[in-house]
Every structure is written in C-alpha cells, then in structure tokens.
Amino acid sequence: MNIKDAYKIFNKLLKLCPKEYNGIDLFIYGGEDYHNYDLSKGAIAPTRCINLGLKLIEHDQTGSNIAFTLAHELGHHVLGHVSNGYDGDVHEEQDCDLFSLFLCQLLGYIKTDILEGQRKYEKWRASTIQSWHKKSHNSRIKRIERVEKQLEMLESINWKYS
C-alpha cells in the first residue's frame, strides 16, 4: 500500500457516510510525535479529521487494515464520539469496530480477511501502544472476538419480514 491508495480507500469510505461528514480530512503522519503518541503505527480521530500513521500504510499489503482503521475512525465521527478530547471508552471502540466491519464489507472486503488482518496487525503494533490507549481500546483480539460474535448473531437473523 502507499499513501495514494490510502486516500482512495478513505474517499470511498466517505461516500458511504452521510454528506455532513464529507468534510473530514485525512492526514498522514510519518513518525512524528503527536501529543506524546507515536502515531506512525496507528490512527486517531480528533475533531473533523483522521490522522493515520505512514508505517501502518506501508505494512498493509491488501488494503483491508487501512480500510478497517479508517472506517473505525470515521465511526467515531458518524456515531458522535468525537468531541474535544480523546476520552473514548471500550464501548465506543467496540461500536466503531462493528461500524467499520460493516463499511468494509460494503466496499467488498471479505469479513474473514479483515478480521485475520486485524489479528496480525495487533501483533505487529503491540510494542507501540501507550497505556492510555490500552485502557480505552481493550485488547484488539478481544474486540475482534466480540465483533465476530455480534456478526454471527446478526447473520442468523431472518431479515425477510413476512
């Protein structure tokens, strides 16, 4: 993946969101210190923008991790989590995970590939996660397992109304 590919994915995701979110900007960080946070391997969603790490882009071969991460951060905006700080909680993160998986599937990414990619991403990124991030985000593996259970339940519903 490269920066141009990441912007293409971001623009496709924005088209799936309500129009009032089309003004959200994407910024790529190459390892600079972002408020005492090494953003190079992650992403955050401050007000009206998403900041994405360059190393994450370079590490992703298929685009599924970039799509999942960007859709997750967009979820913070669309679901009303973004305010003036980074005070997210585990439930908001889980909501954004499910939102992200839904958007990624709309773009054509395969659910099992996305979830497996997230497991690999967790191992790769584990050494750089700050303690404040761990408190709000819980273990990505646990989050993935929760999303899998939610999807299993949703997929078992008969959506045809008689």
C-alpha positions in Angstrom: 0.0 0.0 0.0 1.0 3.6 -0.5 -0.3 7.0 0.5 -2.3 7.4 -2.7 -4.0 4.1 -2.1 -4.9 5.1 1.4 -6.5 8.3 0.2 -8.5 6.3 -2.4 -9.9 4.0 0.3 -10.7 7.0 2.5 -12.6 8.7 -0.3 -14.6 5.6 -1.0 -15.5 5.2 2.7 -16.5 8.9 2.9 -19.0 8.3 0.1 -20.7 5.7 2.2 -21.2 8.2 5.1 -23.8 10.9 5.4 -22.9 14.0 3.4 -22.2 16.1 6.5 -19.1 14.0 7.1 -17.6 14.6 3.6 -15.5 17.5 5.0 -13.4 15.2 7.3 -9.8 15.4 6.3 -7.2 12.6 6.3 -3.6 13.4 7.5 -0.7 11.0 7.2 2.0 11.0 9.9 5.4 9.5 9.4 6.5 9.0 12.9 6.3 12.5 14.3 5.3 12.8 17.9 1.6 13.6 18.1 0.7 14.8 21.6 3.2 12.3 23.1 1.8 9.5 20.9 3.8 7.6 18.3 1.2 7.8 15.5 3.3 6.1 12.9 1.6 2.7 13.5 -1.9 3.8 14.3 -4.7 6.3 13.8 -6.8 8.7 15.8 -9.9 10.8 15.0 -9.7 14.3 16.5 -12.3 16.8 15.5 -13.1 17.0 11.7 -10.1 14.9 10.7 -8.4 11.5 10.9 -4.7 11.1 11.5 -3.2 7.9 10.1 0.3 6.5 10.5 2.6 6.0 7.5 4.0 2.7 8.8 0.5 1.3 9.0 0.0 2.1 5.3 3.4 0.6 4.4 2.7 -2.6 6.5 -0.7 -3.3 4.8 -0.4 -5.4 1.7 -4.1 -5.7 0.8 -5.7 -2.5 2.0 -8.0 -4.3 4.4 -6.3 -3.0 7.5 -6.2 0.6 6.1 -9.9 0.3 5.2 -10.8 -1.1 8.7 -8.8 1.5 10.5 -10.1 4.4 8.5 -13.7 3.2 8.8 -13.2 2.7 12.5 -12.0 6.3 12.9 -14.9 7.6 10.7 -17.2 5.7 13.0 -16.1 7.9 15.9 -17.3 10.9 13.9 -20.5 9.4 12.5 -21.5 7.8 15.8 -21.0 11.1 17.6 -18.0 10.1 19.8 -15.7 12.9 18.7 -15.7 15.9 20.9 -12.7 18.0 22.1 -10.7 15.2 23.6 -9.6 11.6 23.4 -11.9 10.3 26.1 -13.3 7.3 24.3 -14.3 4.2 26.2 -14.3 0.5 25.4 -18.0 0.5 24.3 -17.4 3.3 21.8 -14.4 1.4 20.4 -16.5 -1.7 20.0 -19.3 0.2 18.3 -16.7 1.6 15.9 -15.3 -1.9 15.2 -18.7 -3.1 14.2 -19.4 0.0 12.1 -16.0 -0.4 10.4 -16.6 -4.0 9.5 -20.0 -3.1 8.0 -18.5 -0.3 5.8 -15.6 -2.5 4.8 -18.0 -5.2 3.6 -19.9 -2.6 1.6 -16.6 -1.8 -0.1 -16.1 -5.5 -1.0 -13.6 -6.6 1.6 -14.2 -10.1 2.9 -15.1 -10.3 6.6 -12.7 -13.2 7.4 -9.8 -11.4 5.7 -10.4 -8.2 7.6 -10.6 -10.0 11.0 -7.5 -12.0 10.3 -5.7 -8.9 9.2 -6.6 -7.2 12.4 -5.2 -10.1 14.4 -1.9 -9.8 12.6 -1.9 -6.0 13.0 -2.4 -6.4 16.7 0.8 -8.5 17.0 2.8 -6.1 14.8 1.7 -3.0 16.6 1.7 -4.3 20.2 5.0 -2.8 21.1 4.0 0.8 20.4 0.6 1.0 22.2 0.6 3.5 25.0 -1.1 2.8 28.4 -3.9 5.3 27.9 -4.7 3.7 24.6 -4.9 0.2 26.2 -7.4 1.5 28.8 -10.0 2.7 26.2 -9.3 0.2 23.5 -9.1 -3.1 25.4 -7.3 -5.9 23.6 -7.8 -5.9 19.9 -8.1 -9.7 20.0 -10.9 -9.5 22.5 -12.6 -6.7 20.4 -12.3 -8.9 17.3 -13.8 -11.9 19.1 -16.7 -9.7 20.3 -17.3 -8.4 16.7 -17.3 -12.0 15.4 -20.0 -13.0 18.0 -22.1 -9.9 17.1 -21.8 -10.7 13.4 -22.7 -14.4 14.0 -25.8 -13.2 15.8 -26.8 -10.7 13.1 -26.2 -13.1 10.3 -28.5 -15.6 12.0 -31.5 -13.2 11.9 -34.1 -13.8 9.2 -34.2 -10.3 7.7 -37.2 -11.0 5.5 -40.3 -9.8 7.0 -43.5 -11.8 6.3 
